[in-house]
Amino acid sequence: MVAGYLLEMIRQGQTLELAGFLDDNPTLIGQHLLGLPVLGAIRDWKTVQHDAAIVGIGNNRTRARIFHELTCQGERFTNAVHPTAILGPEVRLGTGVVVGAGVVISFGAHVGDNVILSANCVVGHHAQIGTHAHVGPCAALAGRVVVGEGTLIGAGASVIPGCHIGDWCCIGAGAAVVSPIPDGAVAVGVPARIRDNNR
Ligand SMILES: CC(C)(COP(=O)(O)OP(=O)(O)OC[C@H]1O[C@@H](n2cnc3c(N)ncnc32)[C@H](O)[C@@H]1OP(=O)(O)O)[C@@H](O)C(=O)NCCC(=O)NCCS
């Protein structure tokens, strides 16, 4: 899913030349997906001529694991930023970051490595988005919000200014976060309440 989304944005941006996909599903190897070849399994990355990679996997833990493994083996990553995204001054992006169509990243925000910012989400001024996080479509993070490592912000969720969300949390779609969320929590609703701490 994310791979298709990535492909669409890279093609529209036309700034990256695409070599193809790597996928661990053996039945896909040698096939074409969305017009591009599946060149091998992920472990084959060194045999594929390329300059840099992006991990196009939606699950944050899986994306984090593969990013770590490939980084340790010396892989380089690049960013895919849709041409309709708006990045304010002094925005810092890590590496392996995907920025979807219509995303707005405001002044002074910092986005960690291997983060996905889905279409039309807003990252407020001086917000900090942790490594491996995913901000879902149309989510709105106000100024100085902190999102921890590996956290998923669901589609259309809102977070009030300065609010801290811990590591590996899940904020449900449509939630309104008005108070800090501890590491590992699932929070849903308006205002967001912690639903289950054992995920
Ligand atoms: C919060 C979430 C993780 C819960 O997933 P889940 O554990 O599979 O939950 P279930 O679907 O089994 O629902 C459990 C209960 O929570 C409720 N619920 C689920 N998601 C909810 C949400 N976002 N807000 C409010 N309530 C929610 C369900 O109605 C259900 O209530 P019930 O027990 O009274 O019937 C998920 O629904 C969600 O919102 N994920 C965000 C996905 C997203 O936006 N991704 C963006 C990238 S594409």
Ligand as a Chemical Component Dictionary entry (heavy atoms), coordinates in Angstrom:
data_LIG
# 
_chem_comp.id                   LIG 
_chem_comp.type                 NON-POLYMER 
_chem_comp.pdbx_formal_charge   0 
_chem_comp.three_letter_code    LIG 
# 
loop_
_chem_comp_atom.comp_id 
_chem_comp_atom.atom_id 
_chem_comp_atom.alt_atom_id 
_chem_comp_atom.type_symbol 
_chem_comp_atom.charge 
_chem_comp_atom.model_Cartn_x 
_chem_comp_atom.model_Cartn_y 
_chem_comp_atom.model_Cartn_z 
_chem_comp_atom.pdbx_ordinal 
LIG C1  C1  C 0 -7.672  3.027  17.519 1  
LIG C2  C2  C 0 -7.478  1.817  16.643 2  
LIG C3  C3  C 0 -5.988  1.467  16.555 3  
LIG C4  C4  C 0 -8.222  0.664  17.304 4  
LIG O1  O1  O 0 -8.060  -0.476 16.541 5  
LIG P1  P1  P 0 -8.595  -1.893 17.126 6  
LIG O2  O2  O 0 -7.833  -2.214 18.369 7  
LIG O3  O3  O 0 -8.535  -2.870 15.992 8  
LIG O4  O4  O 0 -10.061 -1.531 17.561 9  
LIG P2  P2  P 0 -11.445 -2.195 17.113 10 
LIG O5  O5  O 0 -11.726 -1.870 15.698 11 
LIG O6  O6  O 0 -11.412 -3.624 17.541 12 
LIG O7  O7  O 0 -12.480 -1.403 18.011 13 
LIG C5  C5  C 0 -12.490 -1.549 19.429 14 
LIG C6  C6  C 0 -13.416 -0.500 19.987 15 
LIG O8  O8  O 0 -12.787 0.794  19.838 16 
LIG C7  C7  C 0 -13.651 1.648  19.070 17 
LIG N1  N1  N 0 -12.781 2.435  18.212 18 
LIG C8  C8  C 0 -11.916 1.966  17.277 19 
LIG N2  N2  N 0 -11.276 2.983  16.702 20 
LIG C9  C9  C 0 -11.738 4.104  17.274 21 
LIG C10 C10 C 0 -11.443 5.470  17.058 22 
LIG N3  N3  N 0 -10.527 5.865  16.182 23 
LIG N4  N4  N 0 -12.092 6.364  17.824 24 
LIG C11 C11 C 0 -13.020 5.974  18.728 25 
LIG N5  N5  N 0 -13.332 4.681  18.966 26 
LIG C12 C12 C 0 -12.693 3.772  18.236 27 
LIG C13 C13 C 0 -14.562 0.720  18.287 28 
LIG O9  O9  O 0 -15.752 1.365  17.941 29 
LIG C14 C14 C 0 -14.756 -0.385 19.283 30 
LIG O10 O10 O 0 -15.687 0.038  20.234 31 
LIG P3  P3  P 0 -16.655 -1.014 20.985 32 
LIG O11 O11 O 0 -15.745 -1.945 21.750 33 
LIG O12 O12 O 0 -17.489 -0.148 21.872 34 
LIG O13 O13 O 0 -17.418 -1.702 19.910 35 
LIG C15 C15 C 0 -7.988  2.030  15.210 36 
LIG O14 O14 O 0 -9.402  1.939  15.129 37 
LIG C16 C16 C 0 -7.574  3.357  14.608 38 
LIG O15 O15 O 0 -8.225  4.399  14.758 39 
LIG N6  N6  N 0 -6.420  3.318  13.897 40 
LIG C17 C17 C 0 -5.911  4.442  13.186 41 
LIG C18 C18 C 0 -5.608  4.011  11.751 42 
LIG C19 C19 C 0 -5.205  5.198  10.916 43 
LIG O16 O16 O 0 -5.861  6.219  10.895 44 
LIG N7  N7  N 0 -4.091  5.042  10.219 45 
LIG C20 C20 C 0 -3.572  6.132  9.404  46 
LIG C21 C21 C 0 -2.641  5.628  8.384  47 
LIG S1  S1  S 0 -3.446  4.989  6.972  48 
# 
loop_
_chem_comp_bond.comp_id 
_chem_comp_bond.atom_id_1 
_chem_comp_bond.atom_id_2 
_chem_comp_bond.value_order 
_chem_comp_bond.pdbx_ordinal 
LIG C1  C2  SING 1  
LIG C2  C3  SING 2  
LIG C2  C4  SING 3  
LIG C2  C15 SING 4  
LIG C4  O1  SING 5  
LIG O1  P1  SING 6  
LIG P1  O2  DOUB 7  
LIG P1  O3  SING 8  
LIG P1  O4  SING 9  
LIG O4  P2  SING 10 
LIG P2  O5  DOUB 11 
LIG P2  O6  SING 12 
LIG P2  O7  SING 13 
LIG O7  C5  SING 14 
LIG C5  C6  SING 15 
LIG C6  O8  SING 16 
LIG C6  C14 SING 17 
LIG O8  C7  SING 18 
LIG C7  N1  SING 19 
LIG C7  C13 SING 20 
LIG N1  C8  SING 21 
LIG N1  C12 SING 22 
LIG C8  N2  DOUB 23 
LIG N2  C9  SING 24 
LIG C9  C10 SING 25 
LIG C9  C12 DOUB 26 
LIG C10 N3  SING 27 
LIG C10 N4  DOUB 28 
LIG N4  C11 SING 29 
LIG C11 N5  DOUB 30 
LIG N5  C12 SING 31 
LIG C13 O9  SING 32 
LIG C13 C14 SING 33 
LIG C14 O10 SING 34 
LIG O10 P3  SING 35 
LIG P3  O11 DOUB 36 
LIG P3  O12 SING 37 
LIG P3  O13 SING 38 
LIG C15 O14 SING 39 
LIG C15 C16 SING 40 
LIG C16 O15 DOUB 41 
LIG C16 N6  SING 42 
LIG N6  C17 SING 43 
LIG C17 C18 SING 44 
LIG C18 C19 SING 45 
LIG C19 O16 DOUB 46 
LIG C19 N7  SING 47 
LIG N7  C20 SING 48 
LIG C20 C21 SING 49 
LIG C21 S1  SING 50 
# 
